[in-house]
Amino acid sequence: MNEYEEITELYDSIMRHKKAVITIPPFSSFVYSDKVRKPNVFYVSELPYCVTKIYFHLKYNMQVINNAVIYGRLCHQLLPNLAYECSCYNNAQFEVRVVYNYDKFIIHGYSDVVLKDSIDEWKFTDKSIINRDDNSDNNNNSNNNNNSNNGNNNRQINIINADSIIHKRNKITAYLMQANEYAYILNKPKYRVIHVYNNALNVYKGNTNDIWHNKLMNKIELIYNHFINDKIPDMPPEFKFECKNCPYLSICPNKINYNNNDDNQ
């Protein structure tokens, strides 16, 4: 069994354990943070996304919790507990706390898996973790750079060069930017995003770059300056899909029309 087949087995193990939890119906709601968030504190996981949404998070000290977030957290908690099944993670560290100081700003986060020369960021999409049909077909990976088939469950494994798609603007781009930032902060030259979707396991392999890091730091400065001046940023969302379930839609001057075809844009 090669490394990627082991990772696939680890994913399947997480799914088997996840099924022990009762599925809850979709919902979206606000909860206040446990403590007041300082305007110079940011989180790696939010930085690739909409500037205006982050501004409103700071202004109202809010967090959005929905079933996708809950199940995502559950799967990430299962990851280190089940990783003994994956020999490629024998010397790995899990849920590594990351703190990065940039000028007057503090960036926090947790890196899923930290290896000797790289980090792995696991992503569980809504369709893969909520009411998931394990027999569903994958029809979205026919154009990937390289693929193979895992004999167990006939799961397709796609190995994709992340550097070849960094010019695109979709959900995967956001995942790659987040992984790149963790790798940058932890001084790792490489990163991978492990993205499970329907019946396929997609592994995006990238080289850590300064371009995305600098973009995120510029975004932090922009949000902070608008916050201290109590001025809503005049910028559209990074990705069209962000407006779909945004809790600030009714007060946002930068909202755009959304339709289901924009999910990956």
Secondary structure by P-SEA (a helix, b strand, c coil): ccaaaaaaaaaaaaaaaaacbbbbccccccccccccccccccccccccccaaaaaaaaacbbbbbcaaaaaaaaaaaacccccccccccccccccbbbbbbcccbbbbbbbccccccbbbbbbbcccccccccccccccccccccbbbbbccccbbbbbbccccccccccaaaaaaaaaaaaaaaacccbbbbbcccccbbbbbbbcccaaaaaaaaaaaaaaaaaaaacccccccccccccccccccccccccccccccccccc
